[in-house]
């Protein structure tokens, strides 16, 4: 257990470095990648991360939250049930010190710096989904820049029967603090990995996937029409839904390489939905129904 009174405490400097500047996205993207970590914010998110087998590097919280979180700390530390964290440092500090350190008011109980897991390859991920039965529905997030949209899409994937999520090289990090929080920790529940090369649909096509690009292109079929097609209704159907970046949508090369282009019919003079909302609609309509 470590008590933190001032930010310049030399004994805790190496631990506090993980929590510095949490609101600076560019800084965190570099630091968290270099150090192989991510931040879990709130007791619920930490609990779901631990349940998924992720290991904490340290905990950070206001003193008043330590007692309510003793059981979670003991479970997460994995050190014989020690509620002081055992070998995993637990840092307690006044709330004003925490706010100066992180850059925002920490009001959700606790934070934890977690070791970032090694991501599986695409083939391995898809074949191991559903307890080894293999994925049937996959979401592909192409170059989304808003972490809120990534988190919301993952949460919808968890709720609406999507078995795995693939993110492109330029897509925002699903393990960034805001993504994790918006997903309510479901980012630890839905298998996901990052595609190394994009657009490259050959791996999905070779494995028998029908790739559906969500776009407003001329000639696109309605979501309802596609969901009623054999590509979705066959007992062994495998569908990958590709959703594009918030501003420009999918790349032209991605649309051209897809098996089908699908649109959500709009009413009321609206031309499109926010990508997170569109994802939820598509996931529900294309869910496996047998």
Buried (B, 14 or more C-beta within 10 A) or exposed (E): EBEBEEBEBEEBEEBBEBBBBBEEBEEBEEBBEEBEBBBBBBBBBBBBBBEEEBBBBBBBBBEEBBEEBBEBBBBBBBBEEBBBBBEBBBBBBBBEBBBEBBBEEBEBBBBBBBBBBEBBEBEEBBBBBEEEEBBBBBBBBBBBEBBBBBBBBBBBBBBBBBBBBBBBEEBBBBBBBBBBBBBBBBBBBBBBBBBEEBBBBEBBBEBEBBBBBBBBBEEBBEBEEBBEBEBBEEEEBBBBBBBBBBEEBBBEEBBEBBBBBBBBEEEEEEEBBEBBBBBBBBBBBBBBEE
